[in-house]
Amino acid sequence: MTTPRLRSRSVRKKFVKGRKFITKQKKPSKTICGLCGAVLQGVPVRGRYEMSKLSKIKRRPSRIFGGVLCASCTQRLLIEKTRFKKGVLKKEDIPVSHLKFLKI
Ligand SMILES: [Zn+2]
């Protein structure tokens, strides 16, 4: 059997002449929304090295929660935040998963 570090499915093995082999990392996964899990638009699917070569505006949308939450979740959060500030909503009415983004 192969060595334990090569048993992972995330590592692809490519055998070359003789006994040498090249390991290749799996394709990077798409960025998903922190609340609903939808695939984020405007965020390129690249590795860490290629991402560092891009300019900051090409890495994620330049709005609030860009690259973290999808547009509809951001809109919902901002509505909740303003309603909380106006006193319409109470802290108990806001879902617990939303609180870490609102910083209330
Ligand atoms: Zn979402």
Boltz pocket constraint, residues with backbone or C-beta under 6 A from the ligand:
constraints:
  - pocket:
      binder: B
      contacts: [[A, 33], [A, 34], [A, 35], [A, 36], [A, 37], [A, 38], [A, 69], [A, 70], [A, 71], [A, 72], [A, 73]]
      max_distance: 6.0
